[in-house]
Amino acid sequence: MTKRQKNTLMRIIVSAVLLIGVIVLEKTTAWPAWTYRVLVLVPYFIIGHDVLRKALLGIKNRQVFDENFLMATATVGAMILGETTEGVAVMLFYQIGELFQQLAVGRSRRSISALMDIRPDYANIEQEDGTLEQVDPDEVETGTVIVVQPGERIPIDGVVVEGNSSLNTAALTGESLPREVMPGDDVISGCVNNNGLLKVRTTKPFEESTVSRILDLVENSSMKKAKAENFIAKFARVYTPAVCGSALALAVIPPVVLGLAGQGWNFGTWVFRALTFLVISCPCALVVSIPLSFFGGIGGASRNGILVKGSNYLEALADASVVVFDKTGTLTKGVFEVTEIIPAEGITSAELLECAALAESYSTHPVAKSLRNAVEKQLDQSRVGAVEEIAGHGVKAEVDGHEILAGNARLMDRFGVQYIPNEAAGTIVYAARDGQFLGSVTINDVLKEDTVEALRQMKACGIRRTVMLTGDAEQAAAAVAGQTGVDEYHSGLLPADKVDWIEKLLQEKTDKEVLCFVGDGINDAPVLSRADVGIAMGALGSDAAIEAADIVLMDDDIAKIPKAVMIARKCLRIVRENVVFAIGVKLICLVLSAFGYANMWWAVFADVGVMVLAVLNATRTLAMK
Amino acid sequence: MKKTYEIYVDCANCAQKMEDTANKVEGVAKATVSFMTQKMKVEFAEGADAPAVMEEVLKACQKVEPDCEIKL
């Protein structure tokens, strides 16, 4: 509790005790009636002086129609009409509600900030005598070697120069599996060093490091307001004057009409009803709970490694119905792997693969790399003699004294090798030994493990249409589309064509539907910004993606997309619940009070009670997993 | 030029009022107030003197919301 809140709590306790004291006196003694009315003013001023002061200042600064004004008018009015105890009680409950709401909001705020508490306080620099000096990360120049001890957070992005360790990236990605690093590996600030001592040469200044960018992004996210939030702000601006007008009408018109009709003027009753009406109408429940819900939703999402750049994007994501994917690196791993080995008769798979890998052992081509990765045992490069690369065909190499050919069909044709054509989608490597065909190896970019499941979940949560856009050839695109089960695909696209397709898909959907584009941030920037919601994956360390996208997935786990949609929907559902609940209860109470069925106590519930319930409901967004 | 200031404001409605007020101050191109992070982000107009503008913003905000604070 802050000092101010403690102060309020004391005032609540003191005035509650005094109020009860006055009520007891009133029951047990028989002093003149006015004495109690004067006595009750003591707790009233203790509890309500700040509200009265703000109300007066508001009037002076022409900022009437806020909650202070409503409360001051209602309680002062009630006391003038002789309902002194009720007047004080209303003010008391109002303050209790306000305090409670402040505590709840403060707690949520802190728990989200704690979640985002990845800001490193210092960086260690080794001194000449071997001791470590702690310095402000802001002051570390690029290229400095910093020391990260076990249990410490890496303060600045850099490259490991010494030491092995496993890193905990949970705070950044929500991924609990530690990441192993060794000298030469890039490390990202914000990760926690689990066990070994690391020396890291920084590659960026602190303010451009991942951790600073993320904090900046999250802190600014609540600045971009959702439509629902803007609606409430506008709503409050129209609503409060409208309610005050109605209350005035309620205080004047019925008694005058009834009076003229000869049924008695009864101003007191109607003024009191009008005051009750005023208390009920206070819009705080909405004004407080809606931003809180969005803030909680964004906080919950970032705990899962999903960074949402603003409430408006969370809101849009909830209506996602068309999702467009990039292929390489998004649906697939973006890494080539051997997917099929077809040896010729009399040859084993291992033999074929080993020959091809040895022949390609000096090549840096991704295909060669994938062949080498597929061989289980260590390759002995000394077995390889002269190697001749034949551009556009493959390689001719001497392995164990034999002539090995490894390459495409054209290479086989060129050397007159009789081979069995392989029609599979992907890159095909044919191999031959001394002019005799050994078989073929299919190399493909493989799907991520959870792609199929993620797409199924997206369908299950109501994504109407999934589209894959790729620059790859028709055959490879068709294969991936078939495996993943996307609704449609378009292949052979240049980056500009992708934008055209997004335009076309945007036109084909209804206004209410939202189109999301998911890409890995490489060459995707125009498309990411053209889509309603641009989602960049695997953005850890990629500045371009963080800039261009609206939602950033810290790792490249595609299953985070349906999760993000679910979080957005839940958040929006809570917002709608609060809007309907608060406006509903208030409307009912307003009608009841106009007809005299609701007294001040109802009014206090309709104001403070509804607000507290709405705030509690909003804090549910924090618990989203 | 953009700058972020820490603020103290005790209700969301008040934060909204501060935002509206700050946006009316001369020299402010765009101001946003986040109740949740208790921060005010101000984009100053071309050639505006930030500290002087912020004095005005603070004055104007305290007029509509006597309890608010801005750490300048």
Interface residues (C-beta under 8 A of the other chain):
Chain A: R4 R53 K54 L57 N61 Q63 D66 E67 E98 Q101 Q102 V105 R109 I112 S113 E219 N220 S222 M223 A233 A236 P283 C284 V287 V288 P291 L292 F295
Chain B: T4 D10 C11 A12 N13 Q16 K17 T32 S34 F35 M36 T37 Q38 K39 K41 K63 V64 P66 D67
